């Protein structure tokens, strides 16, 4: 990671997008308390408890003319300063002082986020079509409280969450 990686924004919704920023959140095994998904077959659950995306990737996609912004693509955690190439399945990160997560997979974008893309082309951030531009899902290994400004730190693969 170049420089200090932080949580730029924590986002939740009552179902669907956009997810709106909150000042603080409690993270448990199934994600952020108070955050819901409109389609629980395709989103949520232990293996997809959190969705992460990089502020820098969002800015690069926006620079192409897409109206994307933090939270509009449905991510719970918007990072800043995190080398997004390190966000790969199996990678573990500490969020703030308590929360530990493990990346499980890249997300598959769906039509619910089409409003964030010129001509509705949500496949602009599909991992198979554009590797390195996708959001990522994570499981929660240890819950706790997070807030914007908290550090994001990569930890050793297989490291105990405690």
Number of C-alpha atoms within 10 A of each C-alpha: 13 7 9 11 19 21 23 21 24 25 27 24 20 13 15 17 20 21 21 18 20 14 11 14 20 14 22 19 19 17 24 25 12 12 20 17 16 14 10 10 8 12 17 21 14 17 18 22 21 28 24 25 25 25 22 16 18 23 15 14 19 16 11 10 10 20 16 20 15 24 25 21 27 26 25 26 28 25 27 23 18 24 14 20 10 12 26 17 14 15 17 27 24 19 25 19 13 14 21 26 24 26 22 21 20 23 19 16 19 13 11 16 19 19 18 22 21 15 9 14 17 20 18 17 22 19 18 12 11 11 11 17 21 26 25 24 28 29 24 25 18 18 19 17 16 23 20 21 17 18 22 23 18 19 16 11 11 10 10 11 17 8
